[in-house]
Amino acid sequence: MLYQEIATKLIQLAENDLSIRQRLLNRGELSKGYHPEMEAVHKANSKELKIIISEIGYPTVNKVGYKASDAAWLIIQHAISEPDFMQECYSLMLENRQDIAPKNIAYLYDRIQVYKSKPQKYGTQMISRDVLFPVENPLKINIYRSKVGLPNLSDEQIMLIPSRDQIQLIDSQDKDYNVWRKKTGWI
């Protein structure tokens, strides 16, 4: 590992994010909309990560270790109010794919697609506890998942996936979500 100090900082940022998320979840404060405290944490973390990327490039496993590289991914995955940053990081992750956990690239790809009202590829994003957001190709989803180290979905889970033509209907069920996506530049 080349950047121990940066690795430590990334891990601390991610742990703080998860700690605050858990506290808000325990209080029942995360069920409606994007909680302002959570958004503030996500924006502060992405600001720090932008500085790190400007100094060392993308925090790959060889640069910061597995745990810190995963922490960088978590920060990106949670930077949902910054679509340009998430998409830039996705490009950086693709450029460095040999030195990043493949599942992290898959999760970020899917999240970006869902926020853009497009089908996901790997089935990492959910509509509800048991139902995935529509996918590009349900017949190949387990092939895609196995290539990035994700477990296979059951036939039952795959059968429950809504078709791609249901995306507009799914997205229309939460007007506040759409207002937020327009405001942040997702749609």
C-alpha positions, -999 to 999 in steps of 0.1 A, spaced: 0 0 0 14 34 -10 -8 58 8 -15 47 44 -26 81 57 -51 85 29 -63 49 34 -70 57 71 -89 88 62 -110 70 36 -120 43 61 -128 69 88 -150 88 63 -169 57 53 -173 45 89 -187 79 99 -212 78 70 -224 43 81 -225 53 118 -247 84 111 -269 63 87 -274 37 114 -282 64 141 -308 80 118 -322 46 108 -326 36 145 -346 68 150 -368 60 120 -356 92 103 -345 77 69 -378 65 56 -389 97 37 -367 115 13 -330 124 15 -323 133 52 -305 167 53 -279 154 78 -271 124 56 -268 146 26 -244 169 44 -222 139 53 -223 126 17 -213 160 3 -185 165 28 -172 130 21 -173 135 -17 -155 168 -12 -127 150 6 -126 122 -20 -123 148 -48 -92 162 -31 -78 127 -27 -84 118 -63 -67 151 -74 -36 140 -53 -33 103 -61 -58 94 -88 -85 69 -81 -79 51 -47 -72 16 -61 -64 -15 -40 -26 -11 -47 -26 25 -36 -48 23 -4 -56 -14 3 -89 -33 -1 -107 -17 28 -99 19 19 -107 12 -18 -140 -1 -8 -145 29 14 -139 52 -16 -165 33 -35 -190 37 -6 -184 74 -6 -190 76 -44 -221 53 -41 -235 77 -15 -228 109 -34 -262 107 -49 -268 145 -51 -237 148 -73 -244 129 -106 -215 143 -125 -191 132 -97 -206 97 -96 -203 94 -134 -167 107 -134 -158 82 -107 -174 54 -127 -152 63 -156 -121 63 -133 -131 30 -119 -134 15 -154 -99 29 -163 -85 12 -132 -108 -20 -132 -78 -44 -128 -72 -28 -94 -107 -24 -80 -133 -49 -68 -155 -57 -98 -186 -58 -77 -181 -21 -67 -181 -11 -104 -213 -32 -109 -230 -15 -80 -221 20 -91 -232 13 -127 -265 0 -115 -271 30 -92 -263 55 -119 -287 37 -143 -315 36 -118 -312 73 -110 -313 80 -147 -345 59 -151 -327 32 -171 -325 -5 -165 -297 -18 -144 -274 -47 -155 -264 -66 -123 -295 -63 -102 -280 -46 -72 -307 -19 -68 -341 -27 -53 -376 -12 -55 -386 -29 -23 -372 -55 0 -379 -84 -24 -381 -67 -58 -353 -55 -80 -355 -24 -102 -359 -35 -139 -328 -50 -155 -313 -49 -190 -315 -86 -195 -332 -109 -170 -321 -140 -189 -284 -131 -185 -285 -114 -151 -268 -143 -133 -241 -145 -159 -234 -108 -154 -235 -112 -116 -211 -141 -115 -186 -122 -136 -183 -96 -109 -184 -119 -79 -221 -114 -69 -242 -143 -59 -268 -157 -83 -304 -147 -79 -330 -174 -76 -355 -181 -104 -382 -166 -81 -363 -134 -77 -357 -131 -114 -394 -137 -121 -404 -108 -98 -383 -83 -117 -406 -58 -134 -401 -54 -172 -381 -24 -186 -413 -8 -198 -424 -5 -161 -397 20 -153 -418 51 -159 -446 38 -138 -422 28 -110 -406 62 -110 -439 81 -112 -450 66 -79 -428 90 -59 -432 126 -70 -407 139 -44 -381 115 -58 -385 130 -92 -384 165 -80 -351 157 -62 -337 140 -93 -345 170 -115 -330 194 -90 -298 174 -88 -295 168 -125 -302 131 -128 -332 137 -151 
